[in-house]
Amino acid sequence: MSDETRDSNGAVLADGDNVTVIKDLKVKGTSSTIKRGTLVKGIRLTGNPDEVECRVEKIKGLVLRTEFLKKA
């Protein structure tokens, strides 16, 4: 198993990459939903290859699973 962080299509992700959400996602703890097609700019990698940290709209420190992202 590699430690590379990959998106839903298998492209390698790096710090600062821009990604697109491929599925509507409900955000736990808030009433907001991240819509499919939303561009997320400047992701940060975490220690877990299945997750990235990002900031969407007004939600800071959001952690998204890479299976719902594709590189923009």
N, C-alpha and C positions, 0 to 999 in steps of 0.2 A: 504494500500500500504506500503510495507516495504522499508527501506532505504538501504537494502543490494544491492551491485553491483553484478549482475549476467551476465554470458556469454550467448551465443545463446542457449546453451544446459541446462541452469538453474543452472550451478555450481557457487558457491559463489566465487568471486574474492577478493583478498586482496592485499595490497601494496607489491610490489616486486615479484608478480607472473609473470610467463612467459605465454604468450598466442600466439595462431596461428591465422592468418588472414584467413577467410573462403571464401573471395570473393576479386577479384581484385578491388582496390580502387584508384581512381584518387585523388591526393593531390592538393587542391585548392591553387592557387598562385605559383605553380611550374609546371614543365613539367613532373615530375616523377609520377610513378604509383607504389603502393605497391602490389606486386603479391600475389595471393592466395597461402597459405602454408608458408608465411613468418613468422618466429619466432620472436616475440617481447619480449625482456627480460626486467624485472624490471619495470612493469607498476606502475603508481601512481594513486590512486583514487582521483577523484575530488568531489566537493560537490553534483554533479548530479549523481544519480545512473545509468544513461544511458550512461555515458561517462567516459573514462579513459585517462590519459595523459601518453605519452610515447615518446621514441626516436627511430626512425627507420632510418637506414643508416646514412645520414648526416643531417636529418631533426630533429631539437630539438623542444621540446614543442608541439609536435603533439597531437591533441585530437582525439581519435577514438571512435565511437559508439560501445557499447558492443554487439549489434546485429550482428556485423561482426567479432566477436572474439570467440574463444573457448579456454578453459584452456589447456595448454600443459602438 
